[in-house]
Amino acid sequence: MFYFVKIIVCGLIGVFSFIFGKGGQTYVSLKKKLFWNGFFSIVIEAYIEFMIAGYLNVTADMSSYDGEVLSSYLGYGCIFICVLVVPSVFLWLNR
């Protein structure tokens, strides 16, 4: 919800700077911060979610039910994403 409030404020500053010609640098700066901070916070939250899901699915007792076997495989997939894919993407973005 707070992210959407920031988007609305950024839009209002953009309209204000378009009408009155002042605040253009503030608008550009806020727009850049809004995009990158929001993007990375969402990525980090998703990363933590994948870590928790992977850990819970791998440590649960596996039965002969198809859903639990599939859940175990999805847990290993989540751990694979957390350990290899996400750090690789962050390294690629920071080069």
Secondary structure, 3 states (H helix, E strand, C coil): CHHHHHHHHHHHHHHHHHHHCCCHHHHHHHHHHHHHHHHHHHHHHHHHHHHHHHHHHHHCCCCCCHHHHHHHHHHHHHHHHHHHHHHHHHHHHCC
